[in-house]
Amino acid sequence: PKCGTTSILYALQPHPEVSMDSQENCQIARPIQADDLNIKRLESDVAALYRQERKFLSAENTPALGRKVIGMKCPDALKNFRAVHRLSMHSPHCRFIVGIRHPVLILQSFYNYRITAMYDNGVADANKPIPPLEIVLDSPVPWQDVSLDTVRFEFYLVQFAKTAIQLELLQELQTQDWLAIKPNKFQIFLYTIDQLEDDNEQRQASFRMELERFLGLSKPLPAFGRENVNRFVGEKAHPETMDICQDQYKGVRHRVLENAKKSQAYIRDFVKSVDVTVANQQHFLATIDSWSRDPCFNLTK
């Protein structure tokens, strides 16, 4: 979540070789539903995408449906092991596009996103106050899925079983009840949000070409926009909206950066797998290296 999945969706959804909903669909990740019922729902959703395409194709073009890339957006697909487990049974050759981001900045974005969602849903009031970030991070139970572990990308990527697992990570994984390692044949395209927002046109074009190749597309993708941005900032900010670059969050940033070192090390091994694709690898690794630095120092100095 909060790593550019909406921007990817808006680029893929209108593509003539892709069939996917204009909204996210996370049914596959629902932990409370039985696997067989969930897979039937997945089959129904895929069938609906095929039917949707037939409305726009003439009879002579209908055979092209079999070559369509069927896609679904689900930012929560790695939040629990159910999605990986179910897809390994239903679509063993499924391809994942996974976004990551500087852990400090995603923590801020995700926390503020949850605040905005509570106001939008009318559940933020004096009777149900929104806890400050420091309280959230020290709570034994995550608030709205926000925690220090939320930005430990290795906890989620390790479920693909694409690289050797260190004992320390395996021990930490034991504390994550909804995560598990499921060997599979999946191919993964891993990107950072910095790559989506890259101002270097040559690198941007190379990035899109690599994503096209990964998905088997012959027609080009459009440039990525910046979608799903939280508009409630500045004068429009909610009272609880947080700027993680403020001095009061220096300790929070330090804690996140300490964990980021572990994420960096794991991701550097992860991308060596033959099943993992990254575009412009040198640029990708440079963005990962930036996780060693406080982004607020870069923004203010």
Phi, psi and omega per residue, in radians:
P1 nan 2.566 3.092
K2 1.117 0.569 3.127
C3 -2.227 0.544 3.027
G4 1.532 0.257 -3.118
T5 -1.133 -0.554 3.113
T6 -1.204 -0.665 3.082
S7 -1.091 -0.721 3.094
I8 -1.111 -0.773 3.141
L9 -1.015 -0.826 -3.074
Y10 -1.174 -0.407 3.073
A11 -1.421 -0.628 -3.066
L12 -1.484 -0.650 -2.970
Q13 -1.012 -0.727 3.137
P14 -1.492 -0.005 -3.076
H15 -1.143 2.357 -3.059
P16 -1.149 -0.279 -3.140
E17 -1.826 0.185 -3.093
V18 -2.194 2.472 3.016
S19 -2.201 1.992 3.106
M20 -2.728 2.723 3.123
D21 -1.141 2.687 3.072
S22 -1.414 -0.150 3.104
Q23 -2.055 2.797 3.104
E24 -1.267 2.664 -3.135
N25 -2.382 1.844 -3.081
C26 -1.957 0.419 3.103
Q27 -0.996 -0.637 -3.077
I28 -1.075 -0.375 -3.081
A29 -1.753 0.115 -3.113
R30 -1.218 1.953 -3.049
P31 -1.265 -0.420 -3.024
I32 -1.437 -0.158 -3.082
Q33 -1.670 2.485 3.116
A34 -1.110 2.577 -3.057
D35 -1.037 -0.758 -3.076
D36 -1.152 -0.679 3.106
L37 -1.184 -0.670 -3.124
N38 -1.169 -0.711 3.136
I39 -1.162 -0.632 3.061
K40 -1.097 -0.674 3.097
R41 -1.135 -0.699 3.112
L42 -1.076 -0.772 3.114
E43 -1.061 -0.697 3.119
S44 -1.134 -0.723 -3.135
D45 -1.163 -0.693 3.113
V46 -1.145 -0.749 3.109
A47 -1.065 -0.658 3.131
A48 -1.133 -0.614 3.101
L49 -1.161 -0.664 3.076
Y50 -1.138 -0.755 3.137
R51 -1.110 -0.680 3.131
Q52 -1.050 -0.718 -3.136
E53 -1.170 -0.620 -3.088
R54 -1.082 -0.446 -3.141
K55 -1.146 -0.437 -3.031
F56 -1.879 0.048 -3.113
L57 -1.980 2.452 3.043
S58 -1.313 2.909 -3.075
A59 -0.996 -0.708 -3.084
E60 -1.258 -0.334 3.124
N61 -1.646 -0.128 -3.083
T62 -0.955 -0.687 3.131
P63 -1.003 -0.397 -3.140
A64 -1.139 -0.291 3.132
L65 -1.015 -0.632 -3.105
G66 -1.104 -0.308 -3.127
R67 -1.814 0.098 3.094
K68 -1.198 2.503 2.979
V69 -1.502 2.092 3.119
I70 -1.613 2.145 -3.082
G71 -2.265 2.693 3.050
M72 -2.444 2.442 3.071
K73 -1.671 2.169 3.075
C74 -2.577 1.633 3.137
P75 -1.073 -0.327 -3.122
D76 -1.673 0.201 -3.017
A77 -1.072 -0.439 -3.126
L78 -1.844 0.144 -3.096
K79 -1.252 -0.466 3.028
N80 -2.501 2.840 -3.005
F81 -1.273 -0.166 -3.049
R82 -1.067 -0.763 -3.080
A83 -1.109 -0.809 3.129
V84 -1.101 -0.743 3.138
H85 -1.102 -0.821 -3.094
R86 -1.186 -0.735 -3.134
L87 -1.201 -0.523 3.091
S88 -1.165 -0.456 3.082
M89 -1.476 -0.733 -3.038
H90 -1.481 -0.759 -3.058
S91 -2.379 1.305 -3.020
P92 -1.062 -0.319 3.135
H93 -1.867 0.382 3.088
C94 -1.011 2.556 3.099
R95 -1.975 2.347 -3.120
F96 -1.836 2.374 2.936
I97 -1.915 2.010 -3.006
V98 -2.113 2.225 3.118
G99 -1.817 2.546 3.050
I100 -2.339 3.016 -2.987
R101 -2.814 2.796 3.094
H102 -0.905 2.170 -3.041
P103 -0.984 -0.632 3.131
V104 -1.135 -0.764 -3.065
L105 -1.295 -0.600 3.105
I106 -1.234 -0.595 3.102
L107 -1.079 -0.802 3.088
Q108 -1.056 -0.844 -3.077
S109 -1.096 -0.740 -3.082
F110 -1.216 -0.738 3.115
Y111 -1.082 -0.831 3.141
N112 -1.160 -0.584 3.083
Y113 -1.090 -0.738 3.120
R114 -1.134 -0.660 3.093
I115 -1.078 -0.856 3.137
T116 -1.042 -0.709 -3.141
A117 -1.102 -0.678 3.140
M118 -1.149 -0.701 3.085
Y119 -1.176 -0.738 3.141
D120 -1.067 -0.602 -3.108
N121 -1.577 0.015 3.084
G122 1.221 0.469 -3.110
V123 -1.957 0.111 3.088
A124 -1.723 1.874 3.114
D125 -2.648 -3.136 -3.082
A126 -1.080 -0.477 -3.128
N127 -1.382 -0.294 3.132
K128 -2.416 1.250 -3.052
P129 -1.157 2.641 3.094
I130 -1.493 2.141 -3.089
P131 -1.237 2.522 3.077
P132 -1.068 2.717 -3.073
L133 -1.006 -0.724 -3.122
E134 -1.045 -0.684 3.105
I135 -1.182 -0.730 3.139
V136 -1.022 -0.798 -3.045
L137 -1.245 -0.398 3.129
D138 -1.664 -0.025 -3.130
S139 -1.375 2.431 3.100
P140 -1.201 -0.330 3.125
V141 -2.023 2.113 -3.119
P142 -1.018 2.422 3.047
W143 -1.593 2.070 3.110
Q144 0.916 0.616 3.137
D145 1.231 0.149 3.124
V146 -1.580 2.143 3.098
S147 -2.831 3.019 3.056
L148 -1.106 -0.559 -3.140
D149 -1.261 -0.354 3.128
T150 -1.006 -0.553 -3.084
V151 -1.835 0.302 2.996
R152 -1.583 1.471 -3.012
F153 -1.029 -0.501 -3.115
E154 -1.126 -0.488 3.111
F155 -1.063 -0.589 -3.060
Y156 -1.595 -0.689 3.141
L157 -1.197 -0.526 -3.100
V158 -1.102 -0.361 -3.137
Q159 -1.132 -0.350 3.118
F160 -1.369 -0.232 3.106
A161 0.950 0.856 -3.100
K162 -1.784 -0.049 -3.124
T163 -2.666 2.920 3.127
A164 -1.094 2.575 -3.072
I165 -1.998 2.139 3.104
Q166 -1.264 2.621 -3.095
L167 -1.017 -0.699 -3.124
E168 -1.048 -0.763 3.128
L169 -1.159 -0.691 3.124
L170 -1.085 -0.694 3.115
Q171 -1.171 -0.696 3.106
E172 -1.163 -0.611 -3.132
L173 -1.119 -0.466 3.131
Q174 -1.116 -0.373 3.137
T175 -1.486 -0.122 -3.101
Q176 -1.779 1.665 -2.991
D177 -1.046 -0.526 -3.022
W178 -1.758 0.216 3.117
L179 -2.005 2.548 3.139
A180 -2.734 2.776 -3.129
I181 -1.711 2.165 -3.084
K182 -2.249 1.712 3.096
P183 -0.946 2.442 -3.018
N184 -2.743 3.067 3.137
K185 -1.817 0.220 -3.059
F186 -1.088 2.564 2.958
Q187 -1.815 2.459 -3.081
I188 -2.176 2.281 2.974
F189 -1.805 1.985 -3.073
L190 -1.872 2.272 3.137
Y191 -2.397 2.826 2.992
T192 -1.890 2.660 -3.131
I193 -1.094 -0.425 3.076
D194 -1.058 -0.579 3.140
Q195 -1.239 -0.628 3.085
L196 -1.150 -0.607 -3.055
E197 -1.731 0.243 -3.093
D198 -1.132 2.239 3.124
D199 -1.460 -0.165 3.113
N200 -1.358 1.882 -3.027
E201 -1.104 -0.641 -3.141
Q202 -1.136 -0.786 3.112
R203 -1.153 -0.681 3.121
Q204 -1.043 -0.797 -3.137
A205 -1.106 -0.705 3.114
S206 -1.128 -0.693 3.114
F207 -1.072 -0.824 -3.124
R208 -1.124 -0.671 3.118
M209 -1.100 -0.666 3.138
E210 -1.204 -0.655 3.090
L211 -1.190 -0.688 3.079
E212 -1.046 -0.785 3.138
R213 -1.106 -0.738 -3.136
F214 -1.026 -0.672 -3.106
L215 -1.603 -0.074 3.138
G216 1.295 0.552 -3.129
L217 -1.596 2.444 3.100
S218 -1.715 -0.397 3.133
K219 -1.696 2.567 -3.047
P220 -1.247 2.647 3.029
L221 -1.526 2.591 3.065
P222 -1.307 2.899 3.055
A223 -1.085 2.581 -3.106
F224 -1.420 2.427 3.024
G225 -1.649 -3.139 3.066
R226 -1.917 1.717 -3.012
E227 -1.835 2.906 3.018
N228 0.989 0.654 3.131
V229 -1.426 2.421 3.106
N230 -1.235 1.977 -3.092
R231 -1.445 -0.174 -3.046
F232 -1.572 1.232 3.117
V233 -2.256 2.984 3.141
G234 1.074 -2.292 -3.119
E235 -1.182 -0.394 -3.131
K236 -1.552 -0.023 -3.063
A237 -1.105 2.501 3.023
H238 -1.241 2.761 -3.104
P239 -0.982 -0.563 -3.085
E240 -1.561 -0.147 -3.121
T241 -0.980 2.342 -2.953
M242 -2.001 2.430 2.994
D243 -1.872 1.826 -3.009
I244 -1.188 -0.189 3.115
C245 -1.463 -0.073 3.077
Q246 -1.183 2.639 -3.068
D247 -1.010 -0.557 -3.085
Q248 -1.128 -0.302 -3.132
Y249 -1.794 0.239 -3.135
K250 -1.042 -0.716 3.120
G251 -1.142 -0.674 3.091
V252 -1.080 -0.802 -3.136
R253 -1.063 -0.688 3.129
H254 -1.086 -0.765 -3.136
R255 -1.105 -0.729 3.138
V256 -1.155 -0.731 -3.122
L257 -1.149 -0.576 3.082
E258 -1.110 -0.763 3.094
N259 -1.197 -0.550 -3.097
A260 -1.063 -0.509 3.109
K261 -1.060 -0.671 3.126
K262 -1.219 -0.691 3.119
S263 -1.102 -0.769 3.124
Q264 -0.987 -0.876 -3.078
A265 -1.067 -0.731 -3.122
Y266 -1.165 -0.774 -3.084
I267 -1.120 -0.624 3.105
R268 -1.082 -0.608 3.048
D269 -1.334 -0.690 -3.081
F270 -1.013 -0.746 -3.059
V271 -1.288 -0.129 3.075
K272 -1.376 -0.239 -3.121
S273 -1.162 2.506 3.097
V274 -1.190 -0.264 -3.137
D275 -1.604 0.002 -3.087
V276 -2.021 2.266 3.118
T277 -2.000 2.328 2.952
V278 -2.256 2.495 3.086
A279 -1.584 2.549 3.094
N280 0.846 1.085 -2.962
Q281 -0.946 -0.682 -3.137
Q282 -1.063 -0.762 3.106
H283 -1.177 -0.727 3.109
F284 -0.982 -0.877 -3.099
L285 -1.158 -0.557 3.096
A286 -1.128 -0.661 3.112
T287 -1.199 -0.610 3.079
I288 -1.151 -0.708 3.124
D289 -1.065 -0.502 -3.127
S290 -1.152 -0.277 3.133
W291 -1.180 -0.228 3.091
S292 -1.335 -0.250 -3.059
R293 -1.939 2.582 3.077
D294 -1.223 2.036 -3.100
P295 -1.136 -0.412 3.141
C296 -1.256 -0.521 3.049
F297 -1.156 -0.731 3.124
N298 -1.133 -0.590 -3.082
L299 -1.368 -0.448 -2.988
T300 -1.898 -0.232 -3.066
K301 -1.903 nan nan
